[in-house]
Every structure is written in structure tokens, then in C-alpha cells.
Amino acid sequence: MTTAGNRNDSLAFEPLITRLSIRRRGGGRARTRPSQLLADKAYSTGPIRAWLRKHHITAVIPTPSSQQRGRRNRGRNGGRPPNFDPAAYRDRNTVERTINKLRGYRAVAMRTDKRDFVYRGTIDVASIRIWLRDHQRQDPPDTP
């Protein structure tokens, strides 16, 4: 799901997560709810955390320093900080590296396309080029 370039990505959180479909390894109907959500600090908002709690999804989201400072300043009334699993959060770097590879393509990074379907096509082409390049590196060389 793409949003306007000047909009906050967290606005698309609920529509995106409700369309989620996770295939099962052994076949069968796809799951519609993940067991945990790994996200960056932009998704550490009250409504998003409340939505995840309501749907029994573990949030692996770091707390921004401004929220930590605010909680500390309120003292006892600041509440308990949310749980955070740093070991699970490390897996998020795979997604970040992929996004950074996509941003290596100027048309993706600059978002010069005016229409959403054209921009998505640009992302598709960039993804295919990345996949072909990475796949080519993984192939063992032919030795006689």
C-alpha cells in the first residue's frame, strides 16, 4: 500500500494490517493475524499499540526517547513502559536492508511518478532487478 509522499506511513497501518494474509507452510487457509509486529519508532503511538493489544498481537516496537522522557517526567503517573524484545527486533534489519536497496533506484527514492499504479510498477521493476542481481551472485561459478 502506498501513501502520499508527504504523509506519515503510520496512517496506513490499520488498512494494511487488516488486508494481511500469511500463507501456511503445510497448505490450508492463510492466517490473517500475525503473532507479532516488528515496526520502527514511528508506529509507537497509543492508537496503534491499543489496536495491537485488542487483536492479541505482540508489539515489538521501540519507544521513542520523547515518550520515555515524558513517562519519566510524569513519575508514578507515567505508567509502565511497554515490553520490548530487542532480540526479535534485530530481525527487522532484513526489511530495512531491502528498503534501502529499493531506494538505490532514483525513481523509487524520489517518487517522481504522479500516479500510484506507475509508482508501484517502478517498485516492481526495481525489485525484479534486485532479485536478478542477488540471484546471479548466489549462483556458483561453472568450473570444468
Protein Blocks (a to p, Z undefined) as FASTA:
>chain_A
ZZdfkbcfklmmmmmmmmgccddfkgpjddfbdfbdcddfklmcfklmmmmmmnopacdd
dddfklmmmmmmnmmmnopaddddfklmmmmmmmmmmmmmmmmpmklmnopafbfklmmm
mmmmmmmmmmmmmmmmmpccddZZ
